[in-house]
Amino acid sequence: MKKQILTYFCLLFGATLQGMSMSLFLFPHSIPSGGAAGLAILMNHWFNLSLGFSLWLANIVFLLFALKYFGYSWTFRTILSVATTSTVVSIITSYVPHIHIHILFDLAAGAVLFGVGVGLLIRAGASSGGMVIPALMIASYKHWSPGKVMMGINLLIFVCTAMVINYQIVIYAIICQFFSTNIIDFIYQLNFHQLLFLSANWRKR
């Protein structure tokens, strides 16, 4: 019981960090933290949908794939993760003003929070949804690191976002992904001596 409570605490904490990184530091500059976030920014730009709701829409198809490949427990935790992240994004973008210091500061802070958040989600047996789902499927099949696979998949979304909104976005997005995916891989491979319940066991069970 204690193990389960701690696992869900880490899941909610990781999802909250992810939502904060997007809404406080990355989305104000239209910088996508990943593929689903990039799609959310594009839907916000084209259809004027809220970023939180757009994030949900961008994740629905991938969650259906996750249900078949990873099983019900993993998919439920991922849905909880997406719901928490989307809620945090909706609340902060609606009620918290963006205090802009410098875009490089926002980029660094967003990358760190996003990397730590997604790393904790994967260790808690979930994901941030979106492109993390196919990334984990490929990583499982090829025995590659999830972070590097995410980086490759997200590049296409970044290019699309840059073409529609601003070409500089792809540069910022790649920098963000470089740092955040390395943080994800670090947390994924880290040995939590006293937190062995975070086993990074995200394969179907």
N, C-alpha and C positions, 0 to 999 in steps of 0.2 A: 504493500500500500504506500509506504514511504517512497519507494522507488518510483512509483507511478506519479505521485504528487510532484516529486522533484523533476521528473521528465516533462510534465506538462507546464511546470513553472518555467523551465528553460525554453520550452516551445513558445510560450506567451511572451517571455522576455525577448527572445530572438525576433519574433514577429513584430513586437513593438519597436525594437531598434531598427528593423528594416523599414517600417512605416515612417519613423522619425527621419531616417536618412533621406528617404524620398521626398517627403513633404517639406522638411526644413531646409535642406541643402541642395537637392538635385532638381526637383521639379520646378522650382522658381526660375531656373535657368533653362528649362526644357531638356535637361540632361537625363537620358534614360539610364536607370541602374541595371537594366537587363532587357531581354526581349519582350516580356509581358509589359513592363513599364514603358518601353518604347511604343508598343501598340496602344497603351493607355493614353500616352501623350498625343499620338496621332489621332485617336478617336476624339480626344478633348479638342484638338485643333480643328478637325473636320466637322464634327457634329455638336460641339459645345457641351458634351457630356461631362459630368463631374469626374475628377480623376479617380476618386474612390470607386465609383460605379464602373468606370471604364476598366479599372484594374480587375474587377470581378469578371466582366465580359471576356477579357483577354485570357482568363484562366480556365473558363468552362470546358473548352475542348480538351485541353491538356489533362484536366481532372478526370475526364472520361477514360482517357488512355491509362492514367495512373491506376484507376480502379481495377482494370484487367491485369496490368503488369505487376503492380506492387501490393495489391490486396486491399481489403477494407480498412484495416487498422491504420496503415500508412496514409491512405487516401483521406480518412477521417481527420487525422492529425494535420494533413496538408490543407484541407478545407478550413479547419480551425485557424491555421496559420494565415491563410489568405483572408479570411473574415476579419481577423485581428488587424492585419496590416491595412486592409481597405478601410476599416473603421478609423484607425489612427490617422491615415492619410486624409479621410473626409473631415475629421474633427479639426486637425491642425490647419489644413488649407482653408477651412471655413472660418475659424475663430482665432487663429494665432497669426499675427502679422510677421512677415518675413523680415528679419533684421539682417540686412546685407552688409557684410564686412568687406569681403573680396571674393571673387569667383574662385580663386585658387584655394582659399580657406574653405569655402563651401564644398569644393570638389574633394579636398582631402578629408574633411569631416564626414562627408557623405559616403566616401569609399570605405573608410574605417568602420563606421556604424553598420553599413550594409554588409561588409565582409564578416564582421563579428556576428551580426544577426543571422545571416544565412548559414554560417558555419555552425551556430548553435542549433538551428532548425534541423540540419542534416544529422547532427549528432543525437538529436532528440527523436530521430526516426520520422522526420517529416521533411518538407521542403517549402520554399517560398512560392511554389507553383510556377506557372509560366514555363519558360525555357529550361528551368532546372529539372523538370520532369523528363524531357527527352535527353537532357545531358546526363542524368543519372542512369537512364536506360542504356545509353551508349557506353558510359563509364563502366557499367556492370558487365556489358558484353565484351568490351575490349580491354578491360582492366586498366583503364586510364584514370587520371585524377579528375574528379568532377569539375573543379574550378577551371581547368584548361579546356575541357569540352564546352563548358558554358561560354567561355571567351570566344571560341570559334563560332558557335551557333548565333551568339548575339551580334556579331559583326554585321551580318546582313540587315538586321533590324536597325542597327545604328546608321548604316548607310542610307536606308529608306528615310529615317527620321531626319537625317542631315539634308537630304535632297528636298524634303518638303518644308522644313522649318529653317534650318541654318547649317551651312556646311561645317562651321566651327564645332557644332555639337558632336560630330563623330570623333573629333580629336579629344574633346573633354571626356566623352563616353569611353573611349579606348583607354585613356589614362585611368579613369575610375575603375574600369574592369580589370586592368592590370593589377592595381593594388588590392582591390576587393577580392579577386579570385585567388591571389596569393595568400591572403588572410584566411579565406575559406579553406584552402588546402592545408594551411598550417593548423587550423582548428580541427579539421577532419582527421589529420594524422597525429594530433596531440594525444598523449597518454594522460588522461585525467585520473591520477592516482586514487583520489578519494571520490571520484565521480564516475566509477566504472559502469554505471547504468547508462551512460551516454556512449553506447557502443558503436554508433554510426552504422547500425544494422538496418539499412533501408530496403533490403531486398524482400521480395514477397514472402509472406508467412501467414 
